[in-house]
Amino acid sequence: MKGKRVTVRLSDEHISTLDELRRRLKTNNISECVKFCINFTNVVLSYTPYSDGMAKSVEEAVKRTFKICQTKT
């Protein structure tokens, strides 16, 4: 798989979450944690049947992300 390098601005809260995930995954690589989050999201979004509970969880995550991004810019 050919990849592309991207730059993402993360809040302190995001960094803290990734640090905790890094600790739990027992890795020293933050980029592995970011990839995990992306892959996890892809699995959730492609899960069939896609339940209302999953939809609400993803919706809440999106709302929190946009709220954090709007207050940081």
LODREN-589169 format. One record per atom (N, C-alpha, C, O): residue number from 1; residue in one letter; chain; atom name; x, y, z. Coordinates in Angstrom, 1 decimal. Each point is the difference from the previous one (the first is absolute). Example, Ala and Ser with C-alpha at 12.3 -4.5 7.8 and 13.67 -1.06 7.14 Angstrom:
i	aa	ch	at	X	Y	Z
1	a	A	N	13.2	-5.7	7.8
1	a	A	CA	-0.9	1.2	0.0
1	a	A	C	0.9	1.2	0.0
1	a	A	O	1.0	0.0	0.7
2	s	A	N	-1.4	1.1	-1.4
2	s	A	CA	0.9	1.1	0.0
2	s	A	C	-0.8	1.1	0.8
2	s	A	O	0.5	1.1	0.1
END
This chain:
i	aa	ch	at	X	Y	Z
1	m	A	N	0.8	-1.2	0.0
1	m	A	CA	-0.8	1.2	0.0
1	m	A	C	0.9	1.2	0.0
1	m	A	O	0.9	0.2	0.8
2	k	A	N	-1.2	0.7	-1.7
2	k	A	CA	0.8	1.3	-0.1
2	k	A	C	-0.7	1.0	0.9
2	k	A	O	-1.2	0.2	0.0
3	g	A	N	2.0	0.4	0.9
3	g	A	CA	-0.6	1.0	0.9
3	g	A	C	0.4	1.4	-0.4
3	g	A	O	0.8	0.3	-0.8
4	k	A	N	-1.5	0.6	1.5
4	k	A	CA	0.3	1.5	-0.2
4	k	A	C	0.3	0.5	1.4
4	k	A	O	-0.6	-0.4	1.0
5	r	A	N	1.5	1.4	-0.9
5	r	A	CA	0.3	0.7	1.2
5	r	A	C	-1.0	1.1	0.2
5	r	A	O	-0.3	0.8	-1.0
6	v	A	N	-0.3	-0.7	2.1
6	v	A	CA	-1.0	1.1	0.3
6	v	A	C	0.4	0.6	1.4
6	v	A	O	0.7	-0.6	0.8
7	t	A	N	-1.1	1.8	-0.7
7	t	A	CA	0.3	0.8	1.3
7	t	A	C	-1.4	0.2	0.6
7	t	A	O	-0.9	0.5	-0.6
8	v	A	N	0.8	-0.8	1.9
8	v	A	CA	-1.2	0.2	0.7
8	v	A	C	0.3	0.7	1.3
8	v	A	O	0.9	-0.3	0.7
9	r	A	N	-1.7	1.4	-0.5
9	r	A	CA	0.1	0.7	1.3
9	r	A	C	-0.9	-0.6	1.0
9	r	A	O	-1.1	-0.2	-0.2
10	l	A	N	1.8	-0.1	1.4
10	l	A	CA	-0.8	-0.7	1.1
10	l	A	C	0.1	0.9	1.2
10	l	A	O	0.9	0.7	0.3
11	s	A	N	-2.0	-0.7	0.4
11	s	A	CA	-0.1	0.7	1.3
11	s	A	C	0.7	-0.8	1.1
11	s	A	O	0.4	-1.1	-0.2
12	d	A	N	-0.2	1.8	1.3
12	d	A	CA	0.6	-0.7	1.1
12	d	A	C	-0.8	-1.2	0.5
12	d	A	O	0.5	-1.0	0.4
13	e	A	N	-1.8	1.1	-0.5
13	e	A	CA	-0.9	-1.1	0.3
13	e	A	C	0.2	-1.2	-0.9
13	e	A	O	0.0	-1.1	0.4
14	h	A	N	0.2	1.4	-1.7
14	h	A	CA	0.2	-1.0	-1.0
14	h	A	C	1.4	-0.7	0.3
14	h	A	O	0.1	-1.2	0.0
15	i	A	N	0.9	2.0	0.3
15	i	A	CA	1.3	-0.6	0.3
15	i	A	C	-0.1	-0.8	1.3
15	i	A	O	0.6	-1.1	0.0
16	s	A	N	-1.3	1.5	1.0
16	s	A	CA	-0.2	-0.8	1.2
16	s	A	C	-0.6	-1.3	-0.3
16	s	A	O	0.4	-1.0	0.5
17	t	A	N	-1.5	1.0	-1.3
17	t	A	CA	-0.7	-1.2	-0.4
17	t	A	C	1.0	-0.9	-0.8
17	t	A	O	0.0	-1.2	0.3
18	l	A	N	0.7	1.7	-1.2
18	l	A	CA	1.0	-0.8	-0.7
18	l	A	C	1.1	-0.6	0.8
18	l	A	O	0.4	-1.1	-0.2
19	d	A	N	0.0	1.9	1.2
19	d	A	CA	1.0	-0.5	1.0
19	d	A	C	-0.5	-1.2	0.8
19	d	A	O	0.7	-1.0	0.2
20	e	A	N	-2.0	1.1	0.2
20	e	A	CA	-0.6	-1.1	0.7
20	e	A	C	-0.2	-1.2	-0.8
20	e	A	O	0.3	-1.1	0.4
21	l	A	N	-0.7	1.3	-1.7
21	l	A	CA	-0.1	-1.1	-0.9
21	l	A	C	1.3	-0.6	-0.3
21	l	A	O	0.1	-1.3	-0.1
22	r	A	N	0.9	2.1	-0.1
22	r	A	CA	1.4	-0.5	-0.2
22	r	A	C	0.4	-0.9	1.2
22	r	A	O	0.6	-1.1	-0.2
23	r	A	N	-0.9	1.5	1.4
23	r	A	CA	0.4	-0.8	1.2
23	r	A	C	-0.8	-1.3	0.0
23	r	A	O	0.6	-1.0	0.3
24	r	A	N	-1.8	1.0	-0.6
24	r	A	CA	-0.9	-1.2	0.0
24	r	A	C	0.4	-0.9	-1.2
24	r	A	O	-0.1	-1.3	0.2
25	l	A	N	0.5	1.8	-1.3
25	l	A	CA	0.4	-0.8	-1.1
25	l	A	C	1.5	-0.5	0.1
25	l	A	O	0.4	-0.8	-0.8
26	k	A	N	0.2	1.3	1.8
26	k	A	CA	1.4	-0.3	0.3
26	k	A	C	0.9	0.2	-1.2
26	k	A	O	0.8	-0.9	-0.4
27	t	A	N	-0.9	2.1	-0.1
27	t	A	CA	0.9	0.4	-1.1
27	t	A	C	0.6	1.4	0.3
27	t	A	O	-0.5	0.7	0.9
28	n	A	N	1.6	-0.4	-1.6
28	n	A	CA	0.6	1.3	0.2
28	n	A	C	-0.3	1.0	-1.2
28	n	A	O	0.5	1.1	0.0
29	n	A	N	-1.3	-1.6	-0.9
29	n	A	CA	-0.3	0.7	-1.2
29	n	A	C	-1.4	0.6	0.0
29	n	A	O	-1.0	-0.7	-0.1
30	i	A	N	0.9	2.1	0.2
30	i	A	CA	-1.3	0.7	-0.1
30	i	A	C	-0.6	-0.3	-1.3
30	i	A	O	-1.3	-0.1	-0.1
31	s	A	N	2.0	0.1	-1.0
31	s	A	CA	-0.6	-0.2	-1.3
31	s	A	C	-0.8	-1.3	-0.1
31	s	A	O	-1.0	-0.1	-0.7
32	e	A	N	1.5	-1.0	1.4
32	e	A	CA	-0.7	-1.2	0.1
32	e	A	C	-1.4	0.2	0.6
32	e	A	O	-1.0	-0.6	-0.4
33	c	A	N	1.0	1.4	1.4
33	c	A	CA	-1.3	0.3	0.8
33	c	A	C	-0.9	0.8	-0.9
33	c	A	O	-1.2	-0.3	0.0
34	v	A	N	1.7	1.2	-0.8
34	v	A	CA	-0.9	0.8	-0.9
34	v	A	C	-0.5	-1.0	-1.1
34	v	A	O	-1.2	0.1	-0.3
35	k	A	N	2.0	-1.0	-0.2
35	k	A	CA	-0.4	-1.0	-1.0
35	k	A	C	-1.1	-0.9	0.6
35	k	A	O	-1.0	-0.3	-0.6
36	f	A	N	1.2	-0.1	1.9
36	f	A	CA	-1.0	-0.8	0.7
36	f	A	C	-1.3	0.7	0.0
36	f	A	O	-1.1	-0.6	-0.3
37	c	A	N	1.1	1.9	0.7
37	c	A	CA	-1.3	0.8	0.0
37	c	A	C	-0.7	0.1	-1.3
37	c	A	O	-1.2	-0.2	-0.1
38	i	A	N	2.0	0.4	-1.0
38	i	A	CA	-0.5	0.1	-1.3
38	i	A	C	-0.6	-1.4	-0.4
38	i	A	O	-1.2	-0.1	-0.5
39	n	A	N	1.9	-1.0	0.7
39	n	A	CA	-0.5	-1.3	-0.3
39	n	A	C	-1.2	-0.4	0.8
39	n	A	O	-1.0	-0.6	-0.5
40	f	A	N	1.0	1.0	1.8
40	f	A	CA	-1.2	-0.3	0.9
40	f	A	C	-1.2	0.7	-0.6
40	f	A	O	-1.1	-0.5	0.0
41	t	A	N	1.3	1.8	-0.4
41	t	A	CA	-1.2	0.8	-0.5
41	t	A	C	-0.5	-0.7	-1.3
41	t	A	O	-1.2	-0.1	-0.2
42	n	A	N	2.1	-0.3	-0.6
42	n	A	CA	-0.4	-0.7	-1.3
42	n	A	C	-0.8	-1.2	0.3
42	n	A	O	-1.0	-0.3	-0.7
43	v	A	N	1.4	-0.5	1.7
43	v	A	CA	-0.7	-1.2	0.4
43	v	A	C	-1.4	0.3	0.5
43	v	A	O	-1.0	-0.6	-0.4
44	v	A	N	0.9	1.6	1.3
44	v	A	CA	-1.3	0.4	0.5
44	v	A	C	-0.9	0.5	-1.1
44	v	A	O	-1.2	-0.4	0.0
45	l	A	N	1.7	1.2	-0.9
45	l	A	CA	-0.8	0.6	-1.0
45	l	A	C	-0.5	-1.0	-1.1
45	l	A	O	-1.0	0.1	-0.6
46	s	A	N	1.8	-1.2	0.5
46	s	A	CA	-0.4	-1.0	-1.0
46	s	A	C	-0.7	-1.2	0.6
46	s	A	O	-0.3	-1.0	-0.7
47	y	A	N	0.1	1.0	2.0
47	y	A	CA	-0.7	-1.1	0.7
47	y	A	C	-1.4	-0.1	-0.4
47	y	A	O	-0.7	1.0	0.0
48	t	A	N	0.3	-2.3	-0.3
48	t	A	CA	-1.4	-0.2	-0.4
48	t	A	C	-0.6	-1.0	1.0
48	t	A	O	0.7	-1.1	0.2
49	p	A	N	-1.8	1.2	0.4
49	p	A	CA	-0.9	1.2	-0.1
49	p	A	C	0.5	1.2	0.8
49	p	A	O	0.5	-0.2	1.1
50	y	A	N	-0.5	1.3	-1.6
50	y	A	CA	0.5	1.2	0.6
50	y	A	C	-1.1	0.5	1.0
50	y	A	O	-1.1	0.5	-0.5
51	s	A	N	1.3	-0.7	1.8
51	s	A	CA	-1.1	0.2	0.9
51	s	A	C	-0.1	1.5	0.4
51	s	A	O	0.9	0.8	-0.3
52	d	A	N	-2.0	-0.4	0.9
52	d	A	CA	-0.2	1.3	0.5
52	d	A	C	1.0	0.4	1.0
52	d	A	O	0.5	1.2	0.1
53	g	A	N	-0.1	-2.1	0.8
53	g	A	CA	1.0	0.2	1.0
53	g	A	C	1.3	0.4	-0.6
53	g	A	O	0.7	0.9	0.5
54	m	A	N	-0.3	-1.6	-1.5
54	m	A	CA	1.3	0.3	-0.7
54	m	A	C	-0.1	1.4	-0.6
54	m	A	O	0.9	0.8	0.0
55	a	A	N	-2.0	-0.6	-0.7
55	a	A	CA	-0.2	1.3	-0.6
55	a	A	C	0.1	1.2	1.0
55	a	A	O	0.7	1.0	-0.3
56	k	A	N	-1.3	-1.2	1.5
56	k	A	CA	0.0	1.0	1.0
56	k	A	C	1.5	0.2	0.5
56	k	A	O	0.4	1.1	0.3
57	s	A	N	0.3	-2.2	-0.1
57	s	A	CA	1.4	0.1	0.5
57	s	A	C	0.9	0.8	-1.0
57	s	A	O	0.8	0.8	0.4
58	v	A	N	-1.0	-1.2	-1.7
58	v	A	CA	0.8	0.7	-1.0
58	v	A	C	-0.4	1.5	-0.1
58	v	A	O	0.8	0.9	-0.1
59	e	A	N	-2.1	-0.6	0.2
59	e	A	CA	-0.5	1.3	0.0
59	e	A	C	0.6	0.8	1.2
59	e	A	O	0.4	1.2	-0.2
60	e	A	N	-0.4	-1.8	1.3
60	e	A	CA	0.5	0.7	1.2
60	e	A	C	1.5	0.3	-0.2
60	e	A	O	0.5	1.1	0.4
61	a	A	N	0.3	-2.1	-0.9
61	a	A	CA	1.4	0.2	-0.2
61	a	A	C	0.2	1.2	-1.0
61	a	A	O	1.0	0.8	0.1
62	v	A	N	-1.8	-0.8	-1.2
62	v	A	CA	0.2	1.1	-1.0
62	v	A	C	-0.3	1.4	0.7
62	v	A	O	0.7	0.9	-0.2
63	k	A	N	-1.8	-0.9	1.0
63	k	A	CA	-0.4	1.3	0.6
63	k	A	C	1.2	0.4	1.0
63	k	A	O	0.3	1.2	0.0
64	r	A	N	0.2	-2.1	0.7
64	r	A	CA	1.1	0.4	0.9
64	r	A	C	1.2	0.5	-0.7
64	r	A	O	0.7	0.9	0.4
65	t	A	N	-0.4	-1.6	-1.5
65	t	A	CA	1.2	0.4	-0.9
65	t	A	C	-0.2	1.4	-0.5
65	t	A	O	0.9	0.8	0.1
66	f	A	N	-2.1	-0.5	-0.7
66	f	A	CA	-0.2	1.3	-0.6
66	f	A	C	0.0	1.1	1.1
66	f	A	O	0.5	1.1	-0.2
67	k	A	N	-1.1	-1.5	1.4
67	k	A	CA	0.0	1.0	1.1
67	k	A	C	1.5	0.3	0.4
67	k	A	O	0.3	1.2	0.2
68	i	A	N	0.5	-2.2	-0.1
68	i	A	CA	1.4	0.2	0.4
68	i	A	C	0.7	0.9	-1.1
68	i	A	O	0.8	0.9	0.3
69	c	A	N	-1.0	-1.3	-1.6
69	c	A	CA	0.7	0.7	-1.1
69	c	A	C	-0.5	1.4	0.0
69	c	A	O	0.9	0.9	-0.3
70	q	A	N	-2.1	-0.6	0.5
70	q	A	CA	-0.5	1.4	-0.1
70	q	A	C	0.5	0.9	1.1
70	q	A	O	0.2	1.2	-0.2
71	t	A	N	0.0	-1.8	1.4
71	t	A	CA	0.6	0.8	1.1
71	t	A	C	1.5	0.2	0.0
71	t	A	O	0.5	0.9	0.6
72	k	A	N	0.2	-1.7	-1.4
72	k	A	CA	1.4	0.1	-0.1
72	k	A	C	0.5	0.8	-1.1
72	k	A	O	1.2	0.4	-0.1
73	t	A	N	-2.1	0.0	-0.9
73	t	A	CA	0.4	0.8	-1.1
73	t	A	C	-0.3	1.5	0.2
73	t	A	O	0.3	0.8	-0.9
END
